């Protein structure tokens, strides 16, 4: 199995998103993840994009738990704040549901 190195902010965000689902980790397949450094005049952080596939008969419920209130959710990521997060794509496929999440994390 190939492991991809993730920053502390990226791995914390991934854990928080999976926790929101209320499902076991093996129910949510991370199919793609990218993180890019970001900065403004006063802040530094990262932009993240993650694509997930959720399979099974309860995929709709899992996706609903992940999506509901995500814009206003408070995430606990050590040393980082989630400044912006959104579900930018959500679709059904024969195997289950696909979600594309974009987020901006800022170092505290």
Buried (B, 14 or more C-beta within 10 A) or exposed (E): EEEEEBBBBBBBBBBBBBBBBEBEEEBBBBEEBEBEEBEEEEEEBBBBBBBBBBBEEEBEBBBEBBBEEBEEEEBEBEEBBBEEBEBEEBEEEEEBBBBBBBBBBBEE
